[in-house]
Amino acid sequence: MKMKYAVHMVLLLILVLFSACQTPAGRTAGRVVDDSTITTKVKAKLFDADSLSGFAISVDTFEGEVTLTGAVETSEQRELAGELARSVYGVKGVNNLLKLKD
């Protein structure tokens, strides 16, 4: 009986320690996964858009804020990329830093 109690206490301690884990930036593992999911979904939408699929557009997400960098040919493509990023669930804002190619 004592052994069973000790095992439960150790498991509880491990659970408590892991639930409190944070990155150096103070983010939980769940928040990092959420940002990674948002990044993946935005990249997929950009890739699926025929007018954007040939461009190298970088997508970074931090706490739900998406930043787009790279270059496109037209302002319409720039606007479309921003709209697609905003349409992804969980996106709190978009920093559209896409430049127009000369």
Backbone as a ProteinNet text record, in pm:
[ID]
protein_1_A
[PRIMARY]
MKMKYAVHMVLLLILVLFSACQTPAGRTAGRVVDDSTITTKVKAKLFDADSLSGFAISVDTFEGEVTLTGAVETSEQRELAGELARSVYGVKGVNNLLKLKD
[TERTIARY]
81.8	0	86.3	194.5	283.5	350.4	384.3	449.2	354.8	229.8	130.7	114	112.4	100.4	222.1	340.1	463.9	465.4	421.1	416.3	321.6	206	110	167.1	239	298.6	405.7	486.7	589.6	524.5	421.1	352.5	288.3	231	170.5	276.7	391.4	501.1	549.2	564.7	607.3	505.5	378.5	272.6	277.6	295.4	300.7	423.1	537.2	658.4	646.8	592.9	579.9	474.1	372.1	268.1	317.2	422.7	476.1	591.4	626.7	739.3	708.3	807.6	794.4	923.8	913.1	1031.1	1104.9	1226.1	1297.3	1219.9	1134.8	1054.1	929.4	913.7	799.9	674	686.9	570.4	559.6	438.5	417.3	437	457.2	472.9	348.1	231.7	106.6	99.2	147.7	144.7	240.1	355.7	451.3	390.4	320.7	255.1	145.8	69.8	-34.6	25.4	135.2	200.7	251.3	305.6	353.7	238.6	124.7	6.7	-41.1	-44.7	-85.9	9.1	138.9	238.2	215.5	194.3	172.3	47.3	-60.2	-184.9	-173.5	-102.6	-83.4	0.1	108.5	192.6	112.3	25.7	-56.4	-150.5	-211.4	-302.5	-226.4	-107.9	-28.3	13.3	50.1	91.2	-25.4	-145.2	-263.5	-313.9	-278.6	-321.6	-238.4	-304.4	-233.4	-143.1	-188.1	-109.6	7.6	16.6	124.5	215.9	178.8	250.7	396	434.2	571.5	664.5	614.7	694.6	747.3	866.2	925.6	877.4	770.8	715.1	741.8	812.2	839.9	726.9	692.8	585.9	641.6	631.4	670.9	552.3	532.4	421.5	473.5	434.3	469	346.5	297.3	177.8	59.6	40.5	-73.5	-54.8	55.2	85.3	171.3	119.6	187.9	265.4	390.4	471.7	505.9	472.7	502.6	619.2	721.5	834.4	864.9	927.9	960.2	923	909.6	877.1	776.1	683.3	582.8	586.7	515.6	521.5	422.3	306.1	202.6	148	88	25.5	-95.7	-159.9	-273.5	-227.4	-111.4	-57	-20.4	33.2	68.1	-57.4	-162.1	-288	-350.5	-346.8	-402.3	-330.7	-198.6	-122.4	-164.2	-182	-226.9	-365.8	-456.3	-593.3	-596.1	-516.5	-512.2	-458.7	-357	-301.7	-405.4	-476.8	-579.2	-694.1	-716.3	-830.4	-806	-683.9	-651.6	-696.9	-764.5	-813.5	-696.3	-709.5	-607.7	-515.8	-521.4	-436.4	-493.9	-410.3	-453.1	-420.4	-321.7	-282.3	-181.4	-164	-70.2	19.2	149.3	248.6	289.9	233.1	260.5	380.1	498.3	621.2	667.5	575.6	609.9	646.7	752.3	798.1	755	748.2	719.6	852.1	861.6	983.4	996.9	1120.8	1147.1	1149.1
-119.4	0	126	124.3	239.5	262.4	153.4	165	230.6	191.1	247.7	397.5	435.3	575.8	654	598.3	664.1	684	584	594.2	705.4	713.3	819.1	957.1	968.8	1097.7	1139.4	1044.2	1073.9	1116.9	1045.6	1081.4	1219.7	1249.3	1380.6	1490.1	1465.8	1562.3	1587.4	1481.5	1495.1	1576.2	1547.8	1621.1	1769.4	1801.4	1941.7	2011.2	1944	2004.4	2030.2	1933.9	1951.9	2054.1	2067.2	2164.8	2307.6	2324.2	2457.5	2492.8	2405	2429.1	2544.5	2630.1	2742	2757.1	2822	2851.2	2968.8	2997.9	3114.8	3245.1	3250.8	3371.6	3374.3	3273.3	3270.7	3211.6	3141.7	3081.8	2935.2	2888.1	2747.1	2664.3	2535.4	2446	2448.3	2457.2	2462.8	2584.8	2697.9	2821.6	2811.3	2748.4	2729.4	2640.9	2534.6	2445.2	2520	2603.2	2683.1	2772.4	2839.3	2925.8	2845.1	2727.2	2641.2	2598.1	2568.3	2529.2	2644.7	2763.7	2881.6	2902.8	2894.9	2913	2813.4	2687.1	2582.7	2609.1	2650.3	2677.2	2797.3	2901.3	3018.9	2980.5	2906.3	2863.2	2781	2693.2	2610.4	2697	2797.7	2886.2	2965.5	3012	3087.2	2997.2	2874.6	2779.9	2744.4	2732	2695	2807.3	2930.4	3044	3046.3	3028.4	3021.1	3141.9	3260.2	3380.5	3399.8	3317.2	3332.3	3210.8	3100.3	2975.2	2975.5	3061.9	3063.4	3156.5	3223.7	3322.3	3265	3311.6	3271.8	3370	3332.1	3415.6	3344.5	3413.3	3357.5	3393.8	3298.3	3317.9	3286.7	3383	3362.6	3400.6	3322.7	3349.9	3353.2	3456.5	3468.5	3517.5	3433	3462.5	3504.8	3434.4	3458.5	3570.1	3642	3752.1	3697.7	3707.4	3653.1	3764.5	3733.5	3826.6	3763	3833.3	3788.3	3869	3799.6	3867.5	3801.9	3876.8	3827.2	3932.3	3889.3	3983.5	3921.4	4005.2	3965.8	4068.8	4041.3	4129.3	4245	4224.7	4329	4358.8	4475.4	4510.7	4421.9	4373	4281.8	4150.6	4102.1	3980	4003.4	4118.8	4154.4	4156.7	4220.4	4228.1	4089.6	4007.8	3873	3791	3800.4	3726	3767	3894.8	3943.1	3893.9	3897.6	3850.5	3701.2	3624.2	3479.8	3451.2	3523.8	3504.1	3539.8	3648.9	3691	3590.5	3514.9	3423.1	3294.6	3272.8	3150.5	3165.7	3063.4	3064.8	3078	3166.9	3185.8	3303.1	3359.9	3474.4	3598.2	3664.3	3784.9	3911.3	3902.6	4017.4	3974.3	4059.4	4028.6	4149.9	4125.9	4226	4190.4	4260.7	4230.3	4313.7	4252.7	4321.5	4281.8	4228.6	4188.4	4310.9	4298.2	4406	4375.6	4480.1	4462.9	4452.1	4353.8	4335.5	4452	4493.8	4604.3	4555.1
0	0	0	79.2	83	-51.6	-120.7	-251.1	-352.2	-349	-440.4	-413.9	-287.1	-248	-296.6	-282.9	-324.3	-476.3	-551.5	-697.3	-738.9	-675.3	-706.3	-676.4	-567	-530.9	-632.6	-676.5	-776.2	-907.4	-950.5	-1074	-1063.7	-950.5	-928.8	-933.4	-873.4	-874.6	-1017.8	-1094	-1233.4	-1312.6	-1293.7	-1363	-1330.1	-1204.1	-1162.4	-1222.6	-1222	-1277	-1426.5	-1500.8	-1645.5	-1681.9	-1603.8	-1636.5	-1616.6	-1539.6	-1514.8	-1608.5	-1700.5	-1790.8	-1885.4	-1903.3	-1995.3	-2073.5	-2187.8	-2267.5	-2204.1	-2248.2	-2194.1	-2213.1	-2314.4	-2337.6	-2249.5	-2163.6	-2073.3	-2133	-2245.7	-2311	-2273.1	-2260.6	-2231.5	-2357.8	-2339.5	-2454.4	-2542.1	-2480.8	-2557.4	-2645.9	-2597.9	-2676.9	-2795.7	-2773.9	-2883	-2991	-2949.6	-3045.2	-3119.9	-3051.2	-3117	-3224.9	-3193.5	-3291.6	-3410.3	-3384.7	-3494.4	-3583.6	-3523.5	-3600.5	-3688	-3631.3	-3708.3	-3825.8	-3801.4	-3908.1	-4020.2	-3983.9	-4083.9	-4165.7	-4100.2	-4171	-4264	-4219.5	-4305.6	-4426.9	-4405	-4517.9	-4618.2	-4568.7	-4657.9	-4740.8	-4678.4	-4753	-4859.1	-4825.8	-4922.7	-5038	-5008.6	-5111.8	-5203.5	-5146.7	-5224.4	-5314.3	-5281.5	-5363.3	-5491.1	-5605.8	-5733.9	-5758.1	-5721.2	-5750.6	-5653.9	-5548	-5450.3	-5439.7	-5502	-5478.7	-5525.4	-5615.9	-5665.3	-5589.1	-5487.9	-5415.5	-5284.4	-5247	-5119.4	-5012.9	-4944.7	-4838.3	-4706.3	-4617.3	-4485.4	-4390.2	-4304	-4207	-4068.7	-3978.7	-3839.7	-3751.9	-3645.4	-3554.1	-3411.8	-3338.3	-3197	-3122.5	-3033.3	-2953.1	-3039.6	-3150.8	-3238.3	-3337.9	-3329.2	-3420	-3534.3	-3657.4	-3774.2	-3844.3	-3882.2	-3958.9	-4093	-4200.6	-4336.6	-4389.6	-4442.5	-4504.5	-4638.2	-4726.4	-4859.7	-4962.1	-5086.8	-5193.9	-5289.7	-5335	-5434.6	-5547.1	-5655.1	-5771.7	-5768.5	-5706.1	-5710.1	-5570.5	-5558	-5429.9	-5402.2	-5508	-5490	-5426	-5467.9	-5408.1	-5261.7	-5233	-5095.4	-5008	-5057.4	-4983.2	-4965.2	-5069.5	-5061.8	-4955.6	-4950.6	-4850.3	-4709.5	-4687.9	-4556.5	-4521.4	-4619.2	-4596.3	-4564.4	-4636.9	-4611.8	-4471.7	-4431.1	-4296.6	-4190	-4210.4	-4113.4	-4102.4	-4208.5	-4210.3	-4131.2	-4087.1	-4012.5	-3867.6	-3818.6	-3680.2	-3583.1	-3488	-3385.9	-3411.4	-3533.6	-3566.5	-3498.3	-3418.9	-3348.5	-3426.9	-3514.6	-3594.7	-3699.4	-3801.5	-3910.1	-3934.3	-3932.3	-3971.8	-4113.6	-4210	-4349.7	-4395.2	-4391.1	-4429.5	-4569.5	-4648.6	-4784.4	-4868.1	-4945.4	-5032.7	-5176.4	-5256.1	-5398.9	-5472.9	-5561.5	-5642	-5738.2	-5759.4	-5852.9	-5994.4
[MASK]
++++++++++++++++++++++++++++++++++++++++++++++++++++++++++++++++++++++++++++++++++++++++++++++++++++++

